[in-house]
Amino acid sequence: MLEYYIDSEFKLRQLHQSPAGEHMDYFADWLHAAGYKRRPAQLLLRGAAHLAHWASIHKVGIDRLDRPILDHFARHLDTCACTHAFHGRAPYNAEGAKRFVEHLQSRGIVPRAEAESEPLPALVESFSDWMRRHRGVTESTLAQYVSLAQEFLVALGDDTAAYSANLVRRFIFARASRTGHSRAKSVVTTIRMFLRFLAAHSYCSADLVAAVPTIAQWRLSSRPRYISAQDIERLIAVCDPSGPKGARDRAIILLLARLALRAGDVRDLRLTDIDWSQGRLRVVGKGRCETWLPLPQDAGDAVLHYLEHFRPAIDDDHVFLRVHAPFGPLPSSGPVSKLVRRALARADIKTPSRGAHLLRYSAATEMLRQGASLDVIGAVLRHRSVQSTAHYAKVDLTLLRSVAQPWPGKGGSSC
């Protein structure tokens, strides 16, 4: 595959004769599988050769390339005065070196780097395991819980037997005051859950759980944010299905809008989750709850169009992948919300909320206006409580106006 990227026999010879020569063909295969086009791959190959020459000068073997070595090489690039053919200070040298080491790690030639983060305190580590086993939380949610639990331990100390209601409340109020309402509720939820874990293992009194305050909010006091069915169609229309990005984004937006999926549901969707013969897809949501949902015709057609024409052919079973090399799954649910925001901007749709959850609200609102019951909407949204679904009952202003009595005016009847 090296010949696919390099036409010149002279340059091929230079690469093969470099200290990393025996790995260059394999690295080129890896770059091709990752979706790199010719010019970017050529630059990355040069960067890999530059790293190999520099490592050889410093008596560093290929099998010893690691993060500290890459950092040292990056500092070298600032003042590079090498005389070999692959010298240079351009940014692609560092990028090529990084990708080359990733490739060597994938082949087992270089050990994979250990996690660089500090180990979790023993209590937080136990709490994390407990949440996975007994609560079935997703890894993204667990990361938030673990972070707040660490803050809590730092603030109150490791002597859990000495915790008091006053200390717990003081931490929560101080921490919640630095965030918005939604984040403040997350602080309360996390600390309540952490105290339940501590109490269950006799690290603190069970009475402390009751000391956790609640964040004041009138039930159903706010209106969900949504856009109209017409705006949804405009949003879909701005995604051009003739290219990989537009085809992928259109399929994602249709799934979000038709099935009220969460961004994380889309990001985690696997090829095996789609049952084409039955026209349905499987979603594993909060609490590891598995649900099969009917796959609408237009959404299914859009997903199939993306899979058949534009999805990179790589060894990964996520349905939706990055559109730029290196190909792979979306790193988080964040890119899903970002592509919705970009589509909203292109469609010139003004909304108070611009993330993927906007389409979830919009789908529920449309179902309500089409006459669906709260039980049906709750089943689609996978709500555990009808109270959560009832939030959407407030949005049908047309229906509310039709049943509202006119305000008694001048000359009207009085009660």
N, C-alpha and C positions, 0 to 999 in steps of 0.2 A: 504493500500500500504506500510505501515511501515514494515510489515512482509516480503515484497519482498526484502527489503534492509537488515533487521536485522534477523538473524536466532536464535540467543540466546534469550531464554525467560528472562534470567537475565538482558541482556542489554535492551530488550524491556521494562521491568519493570522500569529500571533506567530512560529511556527516558520519559516514561509516568508519572513518579513521580517527574520529574524536574519541576521547576516553569513554564515552557512552555509546560508541558505535554499535555494539552488539544489541543494544536495546532500542535503537532508532526505528527499526521496522515495526517492532511491537508497539512502540509509542505512536507511530503513524496510524497503525490499525486502531488504536484506542481513540485517537483524535477523530478518525473517520466515523467510528461507531457513535461517538458523542455528538456528531453533526457539524463538525468544524468545516468551513469552506476552505478553499485553497490558500488564499492570502493569509487569513488569521492562523491557519495551521503552520504555514511556512515560518511565520514569526515565532510561534511557540516552539517549533523545532529548533530555531536558532537560539532561543532562550535556554532550552534544555542543553544544547551543546555548549553554550557559554558557561552554564553552571558546572558541567562536567569538566571543562578545562580548568576553571577556577578551583574546583575541588581537588583536581589532580595536582595542581601547583601547591596546594596546602596539605597534600598528603591525606586527603579525606576520601575514603572508598565510597563507591556508589551505594553500597549497602548501609552506609552510616549517615545518609542524608536525612535530616530531621528538621524540626521547626527551628531550633537554635542555629543550625547551619544555614537554613534559608534566610533567617534574619541577618546573619553575618554577610551572606551573599548580597542581600538587599542594600546593606550599608556600603559594600564594595562598589555597587553600581553608581553611587553618587560621585565617585572619583575614578571610575574604571579607566585604566591605562593599559589594558591587555593588548598583546600584539597578535594574538591568534585571529583567525578569520571571523570569529563570532563575537568579537568585542562590541561594546556599545553600552550606552546608558539609558536607552529608551525603555519605557515601562513594560514593553512586551517581554523583556528579559526576565523580570521578576515573575510575571504571569506564566511564562513558559517553564521556569524553574519549579513553580508551585504545581502546575499541572503534571510535570514530569514526575515529581515525587508522589503525587496522587496515583499516577499510573504504576509506579514501582510498588506502592503499597497494595494496589489491587492484585498484583502478581505475587505478593508475599516476599518480594526481594527486600523491601524496607518495612520494618514493623509499623503498624498503624499507631498513630500518636495516642497516648493516653489522654483522658479528659484533663484539660488544664485547670478546670475550676477547683476550688478548695473543696475538700470532702465535707459532706453535710454533718452537722452535729448528730450524735447518736439518736437523740430524741426525735429530731426532724426526720432522720432516715427511717426510723421505726414508724413515725406518723405517715410518711410517704407510702411505705409498704402496706400499712393498715388501710389507707384510703384506696389503694389499688384493689386489695382483696375484698374489702367489705362495702365499698361505695362505688366501685367500677368507674371512677372518674377518668376522663381523657387525660392524656399527657399534658396538653396545653393548660387545662384547668389545674392539674396537679402542680405544674410549675408555678402558677400564681399562689396556690396554697402554701407551697414550700417556701417561697420567698417571704411571704408575710409571717409564717411561723418562725423563720429565722430572725426577722426583725423583732418579733415578740419576745423571743428568748434573749436576744441582746439587751432589750429594754428592761426586762423583768429579772433576768438572771437564770441560772441553772437550778437554783433551789426551788423546785416547783411546790414543795410543801409549804413554803412561806408566801405563796401567792395569796392575795386578798382581793375582795371585790373592788376595793378602791383602786388598787394597782391596775387591775384589768380594765376598769372603766376609764381610768386616766389615759392608758395607752390607746384605747379605741377612739376616744374623743380627739386626742392629739393627732392620731394617724388619719382619721376620717376628715378632720378639718382641712387637710392639705389636698383633698380630692373633690371631685364632683359627687353628686348624689348616688349615681350608679356604683362608682368605685367604693364609696363609703359603705354601701350595703355589702359589697364583697368583703370588705375588712371585717364587718360584723359576722358574716357567715363563716369566714375562715377561722377567726378566733373562737367562735362557738364550737366549730368542729374540732379544733385543736384541743380545746378544754375537754370535750367529750372523750377524745382519745386518751388524754392524761388521766381523766377520772376513771375510765374503763380499765386502766392499768394501775390504778391506785397511786398515781403520782401526785394527785391533788384532790381536794374535796369536790364531790359531785355538785355541791351547792354553788360552785363558781360558775357553772354553766348558766344558771338562772340569773347571775349577775351581769351577763352580757346584755347591753341595752339594745333596743331596736331603733332603726332610723325612721323618724316620723314621716308618714306619707299616707294621704287619704287613698283608700283602695279605689282603683279605677278612676283616679282624679285626672290623669293625663290622657290625651288622645294619641293613639298610635299614628305613626307617620307613614304615609302611603302615597302612591301616585295612581292616576286613573288608568283604566284599561287602554285608553287611546295612547297615553304616554308610554305604557309598556310596549305597545306595538311600534311606536317611534324608536324606542330604545333598542328593540330587536333589529329594526331596519338599518340602524347605523353600523351594524357589524357586517362587513363584507365577507361573505362565505367563500370567495374565490381565492383567498390566501390563508395560510396556516393560522395566523393570529385571529383574523376575523371569523374563521370557521370555528376555532376553539371557543372564542369569546361568545359567539352566538349560541353555541350549544350550552355553554354554562349559564348564560342569562335565561335561556328557555327553561332549563331545569329549575333555576331559582324562582322564576316567575310562575311556572305552571304547577310545581310541586311544593312550593314554599320551603325549599331546602335551606339549611344553614350553610354558610361558607365552608365550614369544616366538613359537612356532609359531601360537598362537591369535591373538595380537595382529597378526601379519603376514598372516594369511589374507585372501585377496582373493576377490571374487565369481567371478573367472575360474578360481580354483583348485578350484571344485566342479564335478564332472562329474555332473550329475543323471541323465543317460541311462545311465551306466555304474555309478552308485551308488558313487562314489569321490571322494577329494579329494587334492590335491597339497600336499605339505609341502616347503618348502625349509629345511633345517636347517643344522647346523654345517658349515662348509666349503663352503657353497652347494650341498650335496648335495640333489638333487631326488628325492622319493619319492612314489609314488601309493599311498594306503592305502584299503582298503574302508570305505565310510561305513555304519556300523550303522544299522538302521532307526530306532531311537528317537532317536539323535543327529541323523540326517537330518531326521526329523519336527520335532524341536525347533528346528533351524536354520531350516527352512522356515517354521515358525510365526512365528519372530521376524522373518524377512525380509518375510513377507507382511503382518504386522499391526503391527509396532512399530518396525522399523528406519527411521530418518529418511530421507526422500527428498532426499539431498544429492548433490552432484557429487563423490563419493569412492567408490572401489571396495573399501575395507576391509569385510569382512563385519560386524565388530563395532565399533560406534561408542559414543561417550559418550551417556548417556541424558539429560543436562542441557545446555542451551544454553551456549555455542555448540557445535553438533553437530560431530563430527569424529572421526578415529581416536583410539584410546587412545594416550596420549603415550609409553607404554613398556609393558613386560611387568609392571611393578609393580601396576597396577590389577587384573590378572588374579589375581595371588596374593592381593590384598586381598579380592576378592569371594569367593575360596575360604575365607579366614579368617573372613569375616563369616557365610558359610553354615555353617561348622563350629560357630561360636558359637551360631547360632540352633538348630542340630540338637543342641546340647549334647554334641558328640563331643569327648572328651578325647584329644589326641594330642601326642607330643613335637615334632612338626613341623606347621606350620599353613599352609604355602604351597602353590602349585600343584603343585610337584614331588611332594608327598605322593601325589597322585592318579596320577602316573606310576609311582611305586613300587608303589602298590596295584594298578594294572592289571597290571603285570608279575607281581606275587605271585599274583594270581588266575589268570593264564594258567598259571603253574607248577603251581598246585594242580589245575587242570583237565587236567593231563597234557601241556601243550605243552613241546616240547624247547627247550633253550637257544638253538639256532639259530633257531627260529621266533620266540622272544621277542626275540632280538637283532635280527632283521629288522624287527619292529614298532617296537622302540625306536630303530632306526637306529644301533646300536652298530657301531663299526669293529672292535672286538676282542671275542672271546668271553669274555675275562677280565672285561670290564666287565659283561657279562650274568651271569657266574657269581656276581656279588654277590647275585643274587636266589635262588640255589640254597640258601641257608642258612635261608630263612624258613619252610619247610614243616616245622614242629616235629611235626605229627601224623605225617608220614611218617617222620621221624627216630626218633620214639618206637617206631614199629612195627618198625623193624629193629634197634633197640638191644637188646643182650643184658642181662638183669637182672643187677644187681650181686650177686655171691656173698654170701649172708647166712649167718647162723648155721645150721649143719647142711647147708649147700649143698656142692656138689662143689667141689673145688679143682683148680687146674691143676697 
